[in-house]
Amino acid sequence: MEHLDRDWIELLQEAKNLGLSLEDVKQFLESCD
């Protein structure tokens, strides 16, 4: 579970670097489902 959290943190940091908002990330994840 800890590994997953680390992946999430990296993903969110990457998204922030790209200028994406949390909403953008949520929409992206929903489109991947």
PDB file of N, H, CA, C and O in Angstrom:
ATOM      1  N   MET A   1       0.833  -1.199   0.000  1.00  0.00           N
ATOM      2  CA  MET A   1       0.000   0.000   0.000  1.00  0.00           C
ATOM      3  C   MET A   1       0.874   1.259   0.000  1.00  0.00           C
ATOM      4  O   MET A   1       0.549   2.268  -0.626  1.00  0.00           O
ATOM      5  N   GLU A   2       1.983   1.164   0.716  1.00  0.00           N
ATOM      6  H   GLU A   2       2.248   0.344   1.225  1.00  0.00           H
ATOM      7  CA  GLU A   2       2.871   2.321   0.788  1.00  0.00           C
ATOM      8  C   GLU A   2       3.447   2.651  -0.585  1.00  0.00           C
ATOM      9  O   GLU A   2       3.627   3.817  -0.937  1.00  0.00           O
ATOM     10  N   HIS A   3       3.730   1.601  -1.350  1.00  0.00           N
ATOM     11  H   HIS A   3       3.584   0.654  -1.064  1.00  0.00           H
ATOM     12  CA  HIS A   3       4.286   1.804  -2.686  1.00  0.00           C
ATOM     13  C   HIS A   3       3.295   2.563  -3.559  1.00  0.00           C
ATOM     14  O   HIS A   3       3.676   3.451  -4.322  1.00  0.00           O
ATOM     15  N   LEU A   4       2.028   2.208  -3.439  1.00  0.00           N
ATOM     16  H   LEU A   4       1.718   1.486  -2.820  1.00  0.00           H
ATOM     17  CA  LEU A   4       0.989   2.866  -4.222  1.00  0.00           C
ATOM     18  C   LEU A   4       0.935   4.347  -3.871  1.00  0.00           C
ATOM     19  O   LEU A   4       0.814   5.199  -4.752  1.00  0.00           O
ATOM     20  N   ASP A   5       1.026   4.648  -2.576  1.00  0.00           N
ATOM     21  H   ASP A   5       1.124   3.956  -1.861  1.00  0.00           H
ATOM     22  CA  ASP A   5       0.998   6.039  -2.133  1.00  0.00           C
ATOM     23  C   ASP A   5       2.147   6.818  -2.761  1.00  0.00           C
ATOM     24  O   ASP A   5       1.978   7.958  -3.196  1.00  0.00           O
ATOM     25  N   ARG A   6       3.314   6.188  -2.801  1.00  0.00           N
ATOM     26  H   ARG A   6       3.451   5.262  -2.448  1.00  0.00           H
ATOM     27  CA  ARG A   6       4.474   6.869  -3.368  1.00  0.00           C
ATOM     28  C   ARG A   6       4.237   7.151  -4.853  1.00  0.00           C
ATOM     29  O   ARG A   6       4.564   8.228  -5.350  1.00  0.00           O
ATOM     30  N   ASP A   7       3.667   6.172  -5.551  1.00  0.00           N
ATOM     31  H   ASP A   7       3.401   5.297  -5.147  1.00  0.00           H
ATOM     32  CA  ASP A   7       3.356   6.371  -6.967  1.00  0.00           C
ATOM     33  C   ASP A   7       2.388   7.526  -7.137  1.00  0.00           C
ATOM     34  O   ASP A   7       2.535   8.341  -8.048  1.00  0.00           O
ATOM     35  N   TRP A   8       1.396   7.594  -6.256  1.00  0.00           N
ATOM     36  H   TRP A   8       1.277   6.932  -5.516  1.00  0.00           H
ATOM     37  CA  TRP A   8       0.400   8.671  -6.323  1.00  0.00           C
ATOM     38  C   TRP A   8       1.054  10.023  -6.146  1.00  0.00           C
ATOM     39  O   TRP A   8       0.768  10.967  -6.882  1.00  0.00           O
ATOM     40  N   ILE A   9       1.942  10.108  -5.153  1.00  0.00           N
ATOM     41  H   ILE A   9       2.175   9.341  -4.555  1.00  0.00           H
ATOM     42  CA  ILE A   9       2.619  11.375  -4.880  1.00  0.00           C
ATOM     43  C   ILE A   9       3.438  11.795  -6.092  1.00  0.00           C
ATOM     44  O   ILE A   9       3.429  12.963  -6.481  1.00  0.00           O
ATOM     45  N   GLU A  10       4.144  10.842  -6.686  1.00  0.00           N
ATOM     46  H   GLU A  10       4.152   9.893  -6.370  1.00  0.00           H
ATOM     47  CA  GLU A  10       4.936  11.155  -7.876  1.00  0.00           C
ATOM     48  C   GLU A  10       4.033  11.614  -9.006  1.00  0.00           C
ATOM     49  O   GLU A  10       4.347  12.569  -9.716  1.00  0.00           O
ATOM     50  N   LEU A  11       2.906  10.925  -9.169  1.00  0.00           N
ATOM     51  H   LEU A  11       2.651  10.149  -8.593  1.00  0.00           H
ATOM     52  CA  LEU A  11       1.968  11.279 -10.234  1.00  0.00           C
ATOM     53  C   LEU A  11       1.444  12.694 -10.039  1.00  0.00           C
ATOM     54  O   LEU A  11       1.379  13.475 -10.989  1.00  0.00           O
ATOM     55  N   LEU A  12       1.075  13.019  -8.815  1.00  0.00           N
ATOM     56  H   LEU A  12       1.128  12.385  -8.044  1.00  0.00           H
ATOM     57  CA  LEU A  12       0.537  14.349  -8.534  1.00  0.00           C
ATOM     58  C   LEU A  12       1.604  15.421  -8.718  1.00  0.00           C
ATOM     59  O   LEU A  12       1.312  16.507  -9.219  1.00  0.00           O
ATOM     60  N   GLN A  13       2.828  15.126  -8.318  1.00  0.00           N
ATOM     61  H   GLN A  13       3.065  14.244  -7.910  1.00  0.00           H
ATOM     62  CA  GLN A  13       3.909  16.092  -8.501  1.00  0.00           C
ATOM     63  C   GLN A  13       4.168  16.313  -9.986  1.00  0.00           C
ATOM     64  O   GLN A  13       4.380  17.445 -10.422  1.00  0.00           O
ATOM     65  N   GLU A  14       4.150  15.242 -10.755  1.00  0.00           N
ATOM     66  H   GLU A  14       3.977  14.322 -10.401  1.00  0.00           H
ATOM     67  CA  GLU A  14       4.335  15.328 -12.202  1.00  0.00           C
ATOM     68  C   GLU A  14       3.235  16.177 -12.819  1.00  0.00           C
ATOM     69  O   GLU A  14       3.495  17.033 -13.664  1.00  0.00           O
ATOM     70  N   ALA A  15       2.007  15.933 -12.388  1.00  0.00           N
ATOM     71  H   ALA A  15       1.795  15.237 -11.701  1.00  0.00           H
ATOM     72  CA  ALA A  15       0.867  16.695 -12.897  1.00  0.00           C
ATOM     73  C   ALA A  15       1.042  18.170 -12.574  1.00  0.00           C
ATOM     74  O   ALA A  15       0.754  19.029 -13.407  1.00  0.00           O
ATOM     75  N   LYS A  16       1.513  18.465 -11.373  1.00  0.00           N
ATOM     76  H   LYS A  16       1.747  17.767 -10.696  1.00  0.00           H
ATOM     77  CA  LYS A  16       1.716  19.855 -10.977  1.00  0.00           C
ATOM     78  C   LYS A  16       2.783  20.496 -11.853  1.00  0.00           C
ATOM     79  O   LYS A  16       2.652  21.652 -12.255  1.00  0.00           O
ATOM     80  N   ASN A  17       3.842  19.740 -12.150  1.00  0.00           N
ATOM     81  H   ASN A  17       3.948  18.801 -11.824  1.00  0.00           H
ATOM     82  CA  ASN A  17       4.908  20.244 -13.008  1.00  0.00           C
ATOM     83  C   ASN A  17       4.369  20.594 -14.388  1.00  0.00           C
ATOM     84  O   ASN A  17       4.830  21.541 -15.025  1.00  0.00           O
ATOM     85  N   LEU A  18       3.383  19.816 -14.844  1.00  0.00           N
ATOM     86  H   LEU A  18       3.009  19.046 -14.327  1.00  0.00           H
ATOM     87  CA  LEU A  18       2.809  20.045 -16.163  1.00  0.00           C
ATOM     88  C   LEU A  18       1.723  21.110 -16.123  1.00  0.00           C
ATOM     89  O   LEU A  18       1.164  21.471 -17.159  1.00  0.00           O
ATOM     90  N   GLY A  19       1.422  21.614 -14.924  1.00  0.00           N
ATOM     91  H   GLY A  19       1.876  21.321 -14.082  1.00  0.00           H
ATOM     92  CA  GLY A  19       0.422  22.661 -14.800  1.00  0.00           C
ATOM     93  C   GLY A  19      -0.995  22.133 -14.763  1.00  0.00           C
ATOM     94  O   GLY A  19      -1.946  22.869 -15.027  1.00  0.00           O
ATOM     95  N   LEU A  20      -1.139  20.857 -14.434  1.00  0.00           N
ATOM     96  H   LEU A  20      -0.366  20.259 -14.220  1.00  0.00           H
ATOM     97  CA  LEU A  20      -2.481  20.285 -14.349  1.00  0.00           C
ATOM     98  C   LEU A  20      -3.046  20.503 -12.953  1.00  0.00           C
ATOM     99  O   LEU A  20      -2.317  20.486 -11.962  1.00  0.00           O
ATOM    100  N   SER A  21      -4.335  20.705 -12.894  1.00  0.00           N
ATOM    101  H   SER A  21      -4.928  20.719 -13.699  1.00  0.00           H
ATOM    102  CA  SER A  21      -4.995  20.837 -11.596  1.00  0.00           C
ATOM    103  C   SER A  21      -5.448  19.468 -11.119  1.00  0.00           C
ATOM    104  O   SER A  21      -5.427  18.500 -11.880  1.00  0.00           O
ATOM    105  N   LEU A  22      -5.857  19.390  -9.865  1.00  0.00           N
ATOM    106  H   LEU A  22      -5.874  20.176  -9.248  1.00  0.00           H
ATOM    107  CA  LEU A  22      -6.353  18.133  -9.324  1.00  0.00           C
ATOM    108  C   LEU A  22      -7.569  17.666 -10.113  1.00  0.00           C
ATOM    109  O   LEU A  22      -7.756  16.468 -10.324  1.00  0.00           O
ATOM    110  N   GLU A  23      -8.393  18.615 -10.547  1.00  0.00           N
ATOM    111  H   GLU A  23      -8.240  19.588 -10.375  1.00  0.00           H
ATOM    112  CA  GLU A  23      -9.567  18.274 -11.356  1.00  0.00           C
ATOM    113  C   GLU A  23      -9.137  17.605 -12.662  1.00  0.00           C
ATOM    114  O   GLU A  23      -9.732  16.612 -13.081  1.00  0.00           O
ATOM    115  N   ASP A  24      -8.106  18.150 -13.299  1.00  0.00           N
ATOM    116  H   ASP A  24      -7.622  18.957 -12.958  1.00  0.00           H
ATOM    117  CA  ASP A  24      -7.610  17.560 -14.546  1.00  0.00           C
ATOM    118  C   ASP A  24      -7.168  16.122 -14.312  1.00  0.00           C
ATOM    119  O   ASP A  24      -7.455  15.232 -15.112  1.00  0.00           O
ATOM    120  N   VAL A  25      -6.472  15.912 -13.213  1.00  0.00           N
ATOM    121  H   VAL A  25      -6.240  16.636 -12.563  1.00  0.00           H
ATOM    122  CA  VAL A  25      -5.985  14.569 -12.888  1.00  0.00           C
ATOM    123  C   VAL A  25      -7.161  13.624 -12.667  1.00  0.00           C
ATOM    124  O   VAL A  25      -7.158  12.488 -13.141  1.00  0.00           O
ATOM    125  N   LYS A  26      -8.169  14.109 -11.939  1.00  0.00           N
ATOM    126  H   LYS A  26      -8.172  15.031 -11.554  1.00  0.00           H
ATOM    127  CA  LYS A  26      -9.343  13.266 -11.668  1.00  0.00           C
ATOM    128  C   LYS A  26     -10.037  12.886 -12.968  1.00  0.00           C
ATOM    129  O   LYS A  26     -10.411  11.730 -13.164  1.00  0.00           O
ATOM    130  N   GLN A  27     -10.207  13.861 -13.854  1.00  0.00           N
ATOM    131  H   GLN A  27      -9.903  14.801 -13.695  1.00  0.00           H
ATOM    132  CA  GLN A  27     -10.864  13.580 -15.134  1.00  0.00           C
ATOM    133  C   GLN A  27     -10.045  12.583 -15.939  1.00  0.00           C
ATOM    134  O   GLN A  27     -10.598  11.684 -16.572  1.00  0.00           O
ATOM    135  N   PHE A  28      -8.730  12.743 -15.914  1.00  0.00           N
ATOM    136  H   PHE A  28      -8.281  13.473 -15.400  1.00  0.00           H
ATOM    137  CA  PHE A  28      -7.850  11.838 -16.640  1.00  0.00           C
ATOM    138  C   PHE A  28      -7.998  10.410 -16.121  1.00  0.00           C
ATOM    139  O   PHE A  28      -8.100   9.464 -16.902  1.00  0.00           O
ATOM    140  N   LEU A  29      -8.009  10.264 -14.799  1.00  0.00           N
ATOM    141  H   LEU A  29      -7.926  11.033 -14.164  1.00  0.00           H
ATOM    142  CA  LEU A  29      -8.127   8.929 -14.212  1.00  0.00           C
ATOM    143  C   LEU A  29      -9.481   8.313 -14.529  1.00  0.00           C
ATOM    144  O   LEU A  29      -9.574   7.111 -14.781  1.00  0.00           O
ATOM    145  N   GLU A  30     -10.526   9.123 -14.519  1.00  0.00           N
ATOM    146  H   GLU A  30     -10.451  10.099 -14.315  1.00  0.00           H
ATOM    147  CA  GLU A  30     -11.857   8.600 -14.830  1.00  0.00           C
ATOM    148  C   GLU A  30     -11.925   8.147 -16.283  1.00  0.00           C
ATOM    149  O   GLU A  30     -12.607   7.175 -16.606  1.00  0.00           O
ATOM    150  N   SER A  31     -11.218   8.855 -17.154  1.00  0.00           N
ATOM    151  H   SER A  31     -10.664   9.645 -16.892  1.00  0.00           H
ATOM    152  CA  SER A  31     -11.237   8.478 -18.568  1.00  0.00           C
ATOM    153  C   SER A  31     -10.430   7.203 -18.797  1.00  0.00           C
ATOM    154  O   SER A  31     -10.608   6.534 -19.815  1.00  0.00           O
ATOM    155  N   CYS A  32      -9.549   6.863 -17.867  1.00  0.00           N
ATOM    156  H   CYS A  32      -9.404   7.407 -17.040  1.00  0.00           H
ATOM    157  CA  CYS A  32      -8.731   5.652 -17.999  1.00  0.00           C
ATOM    158  C   CYS A  32      -9.489   4.415 -17.543  1.00  0.00           C
ATOM    159  O   CYS A  32      -9.148   3.298 -17.930  1.00  0.00           O
ATOM    160  N   ASP A  33     -10.503   4.605 -16.734  1.00  0.00           N
ATOM    161  H   ASP A  33     -10.780   5.513 -16.419  1.00  0.00           H
ATOM    162  CA  ASP A  33     -11.236   3.457 -16.188  1.00  0.00           C
ATOM    163  C   ASP A  33     -11.878   2.612 -17.262  1.00  0.00           C
ATOM    164  O   ASP A  33     -12.528   1.613 -16.955  1.00  0.00           O
TER     165      ASP A  33
END
